[in-house]
Amino acid sequence: MSISDKISKMILPLATKIGNQRHLVAIRDAFVDITPIIMVNSLFILLNSLVLNQPAVLKVFPYAANLTQMGTMVNNGTMGFMTIFVTFIIGYRLLNSYIADGRIGNNDISPIHAGILSVATALIMFPLNNQAVVSGSMKNVTVTGVYTQALTSSGGMFVGLIAAILSTELLLFFYKSKKLRIKMPDGVPPAVAQSFNSLIPESLVVIVFAVFSFAYVQIFHQGVTDLVQTIISKPLQAAMESWIGCFVIQFVTQFLWFFGLHGQNIVASVTSPPMLAAIQQNMAAFAAHKAVPNIVTNPWLGMYTLFGGTGAILPFLIAIFIVSKRKDYRDVAKLGLLPSFFNVSEPIMFGLPVVMNPYFVIPFIFVPLINLAIAYPLTMVGLVAKSVVIPAWTIPPILTTWVTTAGDIPATILSLLLFILDIFLYMPFVIASNKGIKVKPEK
């Protein structure tokens, strides 16, 4: 058995288990579900930045300044309620997974109840009083009966995750006791029967969260959200933002992909909450014409590593066309060229293949890391812009960088130079693969 086979045999069961863990899958899928509305918000950010706020446009059409308010409205309705959306979906999907496994009957409790309960328990843990700035002044006031966008957008994300998972699990725990169910007679509409079935279990869950939140505030004189942000949110985001965290994320992603496992999907359940919070902070700062705070976000990683797909596949294909003498490689590369142009790399990953191919393990894993090693310091010192837009993942390489940075030319040029560098980095390994089997050069 080869070394790669031994490693695959060792990590495959663990990675598969992690990738199929129901709580992590619910979290991962929730962030996938809200992608469309996040991308719509990104389009309005681009519209404001590249069109409506341009001096030339304002000179000809002064009313364009007022049109930028649409972008604010869209942001309030999308990114501004990101935590609420994600919390609902996690509860919904988690209960759905139990129904799919037969752990609970399909007609017992509707997954919608779990979603609603998740949001309710999250809001219970949000603070009663919040600080706000009076419009038109710098005066701070305390307001009650108001949820701040700092919590409903990204700041309350981990509170929402915890609320969704714990409330759903508690709901199932209480529901197991038949004494806590209110059985309705036959003929009652299913929606009504489900509501009464879950009335007592849901009430008990709400009571548990309310008692805990109240007791914590009374004892420690701070909200549950403060606790979660102190011990989870801020440390995790700080770790992700460091160059070490950035490299670890990318290395694990590439390593898993080499063994045929979808690296992004496996790590997304852990990385999505802090990464999405980071890009939301960047987008908010950019829209407010303030300094953009965060370097490492999913769009930033993508614009320097996903050149045609995971592992910079498009430069790899160009290297094959330039130096490969293997007809089988060149034929597969021709078939995979168009999909890779739109960041679909599976035809090459499994068709060439790159997966478990000893000739390409080194460049596949380390080429993206080299790109990040160059891009991170240049971004840190301000020579290239940070990410402020979440682009569609099918946008071709280089253009992705221009969109993600809202038209930053230095960052776009850097992507182009890294793309060219990656071609040369792949070439020696493609040449080495020519010696793997004896083939006749193409005429």
TIPA-20174 format. One line per field, with one value per residue (C-alpha): residue number from 0; x, y, z. Coordinates in nm, 2 decimals. Layout:
REM residues N
pos: NUM/...
px: X/...
py: Y/...
pz: Z/...
This chain:
REM residues 443
pos: 0/1/2/3/4/5/6/7/8/9/10/11/12/13/14/15/16/17/18/19/20/21/22/23/24/25/26/27/28/29/30/31/32/33/34/35/36/37/38/39/40/41/42/43/44/45/46/47/48/49/50/51/52/53/54/55/56/57/58/59/60/61/62/63/64/65/66/67/68/69/70/71/72/73/74/75/76/77/78/79/80/81/82/83/84/85/86/87/88/89/90/91/92/93/94/95/96/97/98/99/100/101/102/103/104/105/106/107/108/109/110/111/112/113/114/115/116/117/118/119/120/121/122/123/124/125/126/127/128/129/130/131/132/133/134/135/136/137/138/139/140/141/142/143/144/145/146/147/148/149/150/151/152/153/154/155/156/157/158/159/160/161/162/163/164/165/166/167/168/169/170/171/172/173/174/175/176/177/178/179/180/181/182/183/184/185/186/187/188/189/190/191/192/193/194/195/196/197/198/199/200/201/202/203/204/205/206/207/208/209/210/211/212/213/214/215/216/217/218/219/220/221/222/223/224/225/226/227/228/229/230/231/232/233/234/235/236/237/238/239/240/241/242/243/244/245/246/247/248/249/250/251/252/253/254/255/256/257/258/259/260/261/262/263/264/265/266/267/268/269/270/271/272/273/274/275/276/277/278/279/280/281/282/283/284/285/286/287/288/289/290/291/292/293/294/295/296/297/298/299/300/301/302/303/304/305/306/307/308/309/310/311/312/313/314/315/316/317/318/319/320/321/322/323/324/325/326/327/328/329/330/331/332/333/334/335/336/337/338/339/340/341/342/343/344/345/346/347/348/349/350/351/352/353/354/355/356/357/358/359/360/361/362/363/364/365/366/367/368/369/370/371/372/373/374/375/376/377/378/379/380/381/382/383/384/385/386/387/388/389/390/391/392/393/394/395/396/397/398/399/400/401/402/403/404/405/406/407/408/409/410/411/412/413/414/415/416/417/418/419/420/421/422/423/424/425/426/427/428/429/430/431/432/433/434/435/436/437/438/439/440/441/442
px: 0.00/0.14/0.18/-0.11/-0.33/-0.24/-0.31/-0.64/-0.74/-0.66/-0.83/-1.12/-1.34/-1.28/-1.33/-1.64/-1.78/-1.71/-1.86/-2.18/-2.22/-2.58/-2.51/-2.22/-2.42/-2.71/-2.47/-2.30/-2.62/-2.77/-2.49/-2.53/-2.91/-2.85/-2.59/-2.84/-2.95/-2.59/-2.48/-2.77/-2.64/-2.30/-2.44/-2.58/-2.24/-2.08/-2.35/-2.29/-1.91/-1.85/-2.14/-2.35/-2.07/-1.85/-1.78/-1.84/-2.18/-2.28/-2.18/-2.42/-2.68/-2.68/-2.98/-2.75/-2.64/-3.00/-3.01/-2.74/-3.00/-3.14/-2.82/-2.86/-3.22/-3.10/-2.82/-3.07/-3.30/-3.02/-2.69/-2.87/-3.07/-2.82/-2.81/-3.19/-3.20/-2.92/-3.07/-3.40/-3.25/-3.02/-3.31/-3.53/-3.26/-3.15/-3.50/-3.54/-3.23/-3.39/-3.71/-3.51/-3.34/-3.67/-3.58/-3.91/-4.23/-4.28/-4.62/-4.52/-4.35/-4.30/-3.94/-4.08/-4.15/-3.78/-3.68/-3.92/-3.82/-3.45/-3.51/-3.72/-3.45/-3.18/-3.37/-3.44/-3.06/-3.01/-2.98/-3.29/-3.12/-2.88/-2.67/-2.76/-2.64/-2.90/-2.93/-2.75/-2.55/-2.28/-2.49/-2.52/-2.85/-2.98/-3.28/-3.51/-3.73/-3.49/-3.26/-2.94/-2.82/-2.48/-2.65/-2.90/-2.63/-2.30/-2.24/-2.50/-2.41/-2.27/-2.55/-2.79/-2.59/-2.59/-2.96/-3.06/-2.87/-2.96/-3.32/-3.38/-3.21/-3.41/-3.73/-3.66/-3.56/-3.89/-4.09/-3.98/-4.20/-4.55/-4.70/-4.59/-4.79/-5.14/-5.30/-5.56/-5.85/-5.85/-5.97/-5.79/-5.57/-5.21/-5.08/-5.30/-5.22/-4.84/-4.88/-5.06/-4.82/-4.52/-4.69/-4.56/-4.22/-4.17/-4.29/-4.04/-3.76/-3.85/-3.86/-3.52/-3.36/-3.55/-3.44/-3.08/-3.06/-3.22/-3.00/-2.68/-2.76/-2.85/-2.54/-2.27/-2.43/-2.37/-2.56/-2.53/-2.42/-2.12/-2.02/-2.04/-1.85/-1.58/-1.51/-1.61/-1.67/-1.38/-1.11/-1.22/-1.24/-0.90/-0.75/-0.90/-0.77/-0.41/-0.17/-0.13/-0.51/-0.53/-0.27/-0.41/-0.75/-0.62/-0.38/-0.66/-0.89/-0.63/-0.52/-0.87/-0.94/-0.63/-0.79/-1.12/-1.30/-1.47/-1.24/-1.45/-1.77/-1.59/-1.43/-1.71/-1.92/-1.64/-1.51/-1.83/-1.95/-1.63/-1.56/-1.91/-1.88/-1.55/-1.68/-1.99/-1.78/-1.57/-1.88/-2.03/-1.71/-1.67/-2.03/-1.97/-1.64/-1.44/-1.12/-1.19/-1.09/-1.03/-0.79/-0.90/-1.25/-1.38/-1.39/-1.03/-0.91/-1.10/-0.97/-0.60/-0.65/-0.95/-0.80/-1.03/-1.12/-0.95/-0.57/-0.54/-0.66/-0.67/-0.30/-0.24/-0.43/-0.23/0.09/-0.03/-0.10/0.25/0.48/0.28/0.34/0.08/-0.22/-0.45/-0.37/-0.41/-0.74/-0.89/-0.75/-0.93/-1.26/-1.21/-1.09/-1.43/-1.57/-1.25/-1.28/-1.59/-1.43/-1.58/-1.28/-1.44/-1.39/-1.01/-1.00/-1.16/-1.11/-0.73/-0.72/-0.56/-0.70/-0.45/-0.21/0.15/0.29/0.07/0.03/0.30/0.19/-0.18/-0.14/0.13/0.06/-0.24/-0.03/0.24/-0.02/-0.14/0.21/0.26/-0.09/-0.12/0.17/0.08/-0.27/-0.16/0.06/-0.21/-0.06/-0.37/-0.73/-0.92/-1.24/-1.56/-1.79/-1.91/-1.90/-2.07/-1.84/-1.87/-1.70/-1.38/-1.04/-0.88/-1.22/-1.33/-1.06/-1.18/-1.53/-1.44/-1.23/-1.48/-1.26/-0.91/-0.65/-0.34/-0.52/-0.64/-0.28/-0.16/-0.41/-0.29/0.08/0.00/-0.19/0.11/0.34/0.12/0.16/0.54/0.51/0.31/0.53/0.81/0.56/0.37/0.71/0.78/0.45/0.56/0.81/0.55/0.46/0.61/0.40/0.45/0.44/0.14/0.21
py: 0.00/0.34/0.63/0.82/0.51/0.48/0.84/0.82/0.51/0.70/1.03/0.93/0.79/1.09/1.35/1.17/1.16/1.53/1.61/1.42/1.54/1.66/1.98/2.09/2.01/2.22/2.51/2.47/2.45/2.75/2.97/2.82/2.90/3.27/3.31/3.46/3.75/3.82/3.84/4.07/4.30/4.28/4.40/4.71/4.78/4.76/4.98/5.25/5.23/5.20/5.41/5.62/5.76/5.85/6.22/6.21/6.05/6.29/6.59/6.48/6.33/6.47/6.27/5.96/6.05/5.98/5.65/5.52/5.49/5.19/5.01/5.09/4.96/4.63/4.59/4.64/4.37/4.12/4.14/4.34/4.03/3.76/3.61/3.58/3.40/3.17/3.09/2.99/2.78/2.59/2.49/2.40/2.19/2.02/1.90/1.79/1.57/1.39/1.34/1.20/0.96/0.84/0.97/1.16/1.12/1.33/1.44/1.49/1.84/2.06/2.18/2.53/2.51/2.44/2.73/2.97/2.84/2.89/3.26/3.31/3.16/3.37/3.69/3.59/3.59/3.93/4.22/4.41/4.75/4.87/5.18/5.39/5.72/6.00/6.08/6.41/6.41/6.22/6.17/5.81/5.70/5.37/5.23/4.94/4.73/4.76/4.50/4.65/4.56/4.48/4.17/4.09/4.10/3.94/4.02/3.78/3.50/3.26/3.33/3.23/2.91/2.81/2.89/2.70/2.38/2.38/2.47/2.20/1.94/2.04/2.04/1.68/1.58/1.71/1.58/1.22/1.23/1.14/1.30/1.64/1.61/1.73/1.47/1.61/1.40/1.26/1.50/1.80/1.97/1.85/2.21/2.25/1.90/1.97/2.30/2.14/1.84/2.07/2.33/2.21/2.10/2.44/2.62/2.44/2.53/2.89/2.88/2.72/2.99/3.27/3.15/3.10/3.44/3.62/3.45/3.51/3.88/3.91/3.73/3.86/4.19/4.14/3.98/3.63/3.79/3.95/3.60/3.44/3.72/3.71/3.34/3.23/3.50/3.73/3.46/3.25/3.55/3.67/3.32/3.31/3.66/3.57/3.46/3.13/3.07/3.17/2.91/2.64/2.68/2.67/2.38/2.16/2.25/2.15/1.84/1.70/1.78/1.58/1.27/1.33/1.50/1.84/2.05/2.36/2.18/2.00/2.32/2.55/2.46/2.59/2.88/3.02/3.21/3.41/3.45/3.58/3.81/3.94/4.02/4.18/4.41/4.49/4.56/4.79/4.98/5.02/5.15/5.40/5.51/5.39/5.18/4.82/4.61/4.25/4.08/3.72/3.65/3.37/3.60/3.71/3.35/3.27/3.55/3.44/3.06/2.96/3.03/2.79/2.59/2.46/2.43/2.69/2.44/2.68/2.76/2.39/2.33/2.60/2.43/2.10/2.27/2.42/2.13/1.81/1.53/1.30/1.28/1.16/1.47/1.71/1.55/1.58/1.93/2.03/1.90/2.07/2.40/2.57/2.45/2.56/2.91/2.93/2.77/2.42/2.20/1.86/1.73/1.78/1.68/1.34/1.31/1.36/1.29/1.52/1.34/1.09/1.17/1.16/1.38/1.68/1.65/1.91/2.19/2.12/2.18/2.44/2.66/2.83/2.87/3.04/3.28/3.36/3.41/3.68/3.84/3.85/4.09/4.31/4.34/4.40/4.70/4.84/4.79/4.60/4.64/4.41/4.22/4.42/4.23/3.86/3.78/3.49/3.19/3.14/3.47/3.39/3.44/3.78/3.94/3.80/4.01/4.32/4.26/4.14/4.46/4.69/4.77/4.78/4.78/4.68/4.38/4.28/4.31/4.10/3.82/3.83/3.80/3.52/3.34/3.36/3.25/2.94/2.83/2.82/2.66/2.37/2.32/2.11/1.87/1.84/1.77/1.51/1.34/1.30/1.04/0.85/0.64/0.61/0.79/0.93/1.31/1.44/1.53
pz: 0.00/-0.10/0.14/-0.01/0.02/0.39/0.45/0.27/0.47/0.79/0.72/0.51/0.79/1.01/0.74/0.62/0.97/1.02/0.68/0.76/1.13/1.14/1.34/1.12/0.81/0.93/1.00/0.66/0.46/0.64/0.51/0.17/0.18/0.25/-0.03/-0.29/-0.07/0.04/-0.33/-0.41/-0.13/-0.29/-0.62/-0.46/-0.30/-0.64/-0.79/-0.52/-0.53/-0.91/-1.04/-0.81/-0.60/-0.89/-0.93/-1.30/-1.25/-0.97/-1.18/-1.46/-1.24/-0.88/-0.78/-0.79/-0.44/-0.32/-0.51/-0.29/-0.01/-0.19/-0.11/0.26/0.24/0.08/0.33/0.62/0.48/0.39/0.58/0.85/0.95/0.86/1.22/1.22/0.88/0.97/1.32/1.17/0.89/1.13/1.36/1.05/0.89/1.21/1.29/0.93/0.96/1.26/1.06/0.77/1.00/1.15/1.50/1.50/1.29/0.98/1.11/1.48/1.47/1.17/1.11/1.09/1.47/1.53/1.32/1.49/1.83/1.74/1.66/1.97/2.21/2.04/2.09/2.45/2.50/2.33/2.58/2.70/2.67/2.40/2.34/2.04/1.89/1.84/1.47/1.39/1.71/1.89/2.20/2.33/2.48/2.62/2.43/2.52/2.31/2.02/1.87/1.73/1.38/1.54/1.68/1.41/1.14/1.23/1.60/1.73/1.49/1.75/1.99/1.70/1.63/2.00/2.04/1.72/1.82/2.19/2.15/1.88/2.09/2.40/2.19/2.09/2.45/2.59/2.30/2.38/2.69/2.56/2.88/2.75/2.43/2.37/2.15/1.92/1.79/1.44/1.17/1.31/1.04/1.06/1.12/1.42/1.55/1.52/1.71/2.00/1.99/2.05/2.27/2.60/2.48/2.31/2.62/2.84/2.60/2.62/3.00/3.02/2.80/2.98/3.33/3.22/3.05/3.34/3.60/3.41/3.38/3.75/3.87/3.63/3.53/3.16/2.88/2.74/2.41/2.59/2.72/2.38/2.21/2.47/2.47/2.12/1.86/1.90/1.96/1.67/1.43/1.55/1.49/1.14/1.06/1.15/0.88/1.07/1.07/0.71/0.61/0.83/0.67/0.32/0.39/0.54/0.24/-0.02/0.18/0.20/-0.17/-0.27/-0.12/-0.30/-0.01/-0.06/0.16/0.15/0.26/0.54/0.69/0.61/0.92/1.14/0.92/0.78/1.09/1.16/0.79/0.71/1.01/0.87/0.52/0.67/0.87/0.56/0.36/0.63/0.67/0.29/0.25/0.53/0.37/0.67/0.69/0.59/0.89/0.79/0.55/0.56/0.43/0.20/-0.10/-0.03/-0.01/-0.33/-0.54/-0.48/-0.47/-0.68/-1.02/-1.20/-0.90/-0.59/-0.62/-0.91/-1.17/-1.46/-1.45/-1.41/-1.74/-1.92/-1.79/-1.94/-2.28/-2.27/-2.16/-2.13/-2.39/-2.25/-2.49/-2.21/-2.00/-2.29/-2.40/-2.05/-2.01/-2.33/-2.19/-1.85/-1.98/-2.02/-1.69/-1.51/-1.67/-1.45/-1.14/-1.19/-1.13/-1.07/-1.43/-1.38/-1.02/-1.09/-1.47/-1.51/-1.21/-0.97/-0.67/-0.53/-0.82/-0.66/-0.94/-0.84/-0.46/-0.39/-0.63/-0.57/-0.19/-0.19/-0.49/-0.32/0.00/-0.20/-0.34/0.01/0.13/-0.13/-0.11/0.27/0.35/0.04/0.17/0.52/0.42/0.20/-0.14/-0.25/-0.14/0.10/0.00/0.03/-0.20/-0.21/-0.58/-0.77/-0.75/-1.12/-1.21/-1.40/-1.23/-1.23/-1.29/-0.95/-0.78/-0.95/-0.84/-0.49/-0.42/-0.58/-0.87/-0.71/-1.00/-0.79/-0.64/-0.99/-1.13/-0.83/-0.92/-1.28/-1.17/-0.93/-1.21/-1.43/-1.15/-1.08/-1.44/-1.39/-1.05/-1.20/-1.51/-1.34/-1.20/-1.54/-1.70/-1.44/-1.51/-1.87/-1.75/-1.56/-1.87/-2.21/-2.46/-2.81/-2.84/-3.03/-3.39
